[in-house]
Amino acid sequence: MTEFEVRNPATAAVIDTVHDHTAEEAAAQVDAAQAAFEQWRTVAPRKRAEILMAAHRGMLDDAERLRDIIVAENGKSQADAAAEVAYAAEFFRWYAEEAVRAPGEYGVAPAGGVRNVVTRHPVGVAVLITPWNFPAAMATRKIAPALAAGCTVLLKPASETPLTALAIAEILQQAGVPEGAVQVAASSSASTVVSAWLADDRVRKLSFTGSTGVGRRLLAQCAERVVNTSMELGGNAPFIVTADADVEAAVEGAMVAKFRNSGQACTAANRFYVHADVAEEFIAAFGRRIEQLTVGDPAAGAAIGPVIHAKAAAEIRDLIDGAVAAGARIAHQAALPAGEGAAGLDQEAFVAPTLLADVPADAAILSEEIFGPVAPVVVYTDQDEMIARANDSEVGLSSYVFAGNLQRAMQIGERLEAGMVGINRGIVSDPSAPFGGVKQAGIGREGGSFGIEEFTEPQYLSVDWSTV
């Protein structure tokens, strides 16, 4: 049996080994998922809801262990990991409640003599592919609506963070999910497992969260069989601070929007557009907060841990160097671990939280998804020009607007080409709301009532109602 290693990104130490699934094993999982689907789809919505509620309780009861797993294999801070566990568990509760509210329609055809009945059916066996940056939340955000709808799932977690997915699968089993309904395939070769799944006619759904590039390739693969797809892809979120904004509130929002999970979030603020009237105040206040961040081993309580691996850190440092070469300056920076605080750490995996000022509006860093703790600030005076620059991206997932006048904030928000806009707050994710983007940021929505619809297909029954 082949295994692969899971390493702690903070120390590069091996924390566990995991079975490396083969294509043959993946194919066998489809057999089990299809058999489970035939049974699970007939389970009463109330019973499905009760199982999902039990999974919600199970995650909360096991929150400390799940937090520690995420810290170890992902490298995020203990506070971020604990918040993720609570957020992830909430999807089970939300979709337990949605499971018993399946929508339907009944109406009279315009021409008369016919009654139209519309119902929804589970789409079938669903393949779920999740990234490493939120190993719990990205899994439950897909698993919960799929199970609520009556689908069975095949989960492929990122090879960097499979332990969280395996732990959640255990909790679901304990909650009463039938054998075969939720299966995890940890693998060092995503294409090996996913290709085996997508080649099977019984797989009817793919839900993917990851990079835009990989999403394009998966869409091409799904096109061969016209597989139902949902895609949550890359982001390049602008963070806008207007002249009348509450600067203190904007800084507070910026800290969350930028530095949650060390900036490794598709919703992370990536480009800061700050009006000239408040730019100096904002940069100074934001910079002070950044300099206060503790960087180091998250298991020891550091607020900012490593990025996922040394290669990613090197790429982020290259972006900083490129921005400085283009005219930006490092205005504020947190200290990297040194001395005894650096003992045992993989220093190449750490990037100092950095605020870049004097960033040219056409700097290359503004067109890249940084995926790290770097905040480039662009000063603006013309609102229309600023909005045009904010929209100048092939992706439109999230955006943030801080303004004193709420109407102005919402007017700016409506002009932004983004699926989600945070108005005077630095976080947009919520299980009860539709999560997703526009342009090349993805297809479909997760969360809210939209999330369960992604795992169902409508069926229309035309019933003769002619007069006797």
C-alpha angles and dihedrals in degrees: 000000000000120000136183130211127250113208134199105241092211095058104012087231119144109250099177146342122236133199110263107224120224129215089254092054091048091053090051089052089061089057090054094043093051092049090049091047093059088058101034095052089061094051111112114257090238091057091048088050092052091052092050090049089051088052089051091053091044093056093048091048089051095039097119094053092046090049091053092048091053092047091050100046101029103033098225121141121273091247092051092046093050090049090050093053091052091046092047093050090052091067089064091052094044094050092043084064093043093049092074095047102067107166124233140166137221125182149142117264111242092243092051128228093081135079118209117215120184122190134167128234130192110264094227135238108012128202113212121194117189134186131234099245097076103017095171103036097044090052098048093042087064103030096051099056092040092055092041090055092050099257127133120225143219110200124202108188122192113277089236093060113026097132095074092052092049091050092051091049089055091051091051091050090051089049091060106264105155121250112277095018094101118029128170123208110194110192141164087217112054093183092056093058100034094048090052090051097045092048090063116092090215092067105091104169140045122190113183134181116187145078123345091238094056090042091058091053092049091049089054090050092048091050090069090070098019091243117189105252141193119188130191105182141164130333139204102183121195117215111206126198115187128207093259096045123128096250095201091053091045091053091049090051092046092055091056097039093049109030105036105120089003090293093302098131131106087227094050118129104256105171124034116207108189125179114245092239092065102022097102093048093045095048092048094048094041090047093053090054092048093051089054093058115112113225122198144071108358090206087064093051103267115158093219121040131182126297113251096278144343094265091058090047091052091052091051092049088051089055090052092049091049092051092050090049088053092055107277122126133213100245099172135007138174120234120260118228113279139170115004090352090065096050111125095005127124094236092189089068095059126089121190112241102251138192114204117201131187089034111172111240090238097046114140092233089068092063095050128082095237096196091193144079098287125120116193113195123206118189116219139183104177113070097200092050090048093052090049090054092046089054093046095104135097089230130058112184109133139356136182130215126188115188136148093226108065094201090054091048092053092045089054090045093054090053093054117097096229136115092224132031126189109212110203091336132091100220131060105174116112129153090226095055133070111262117200146087147242134242110016093343090096152283125273132359137270125207132032120043088317092067097064091045089062088066097047137068124211120238121199121208117197107204122196109237101170118158113265 
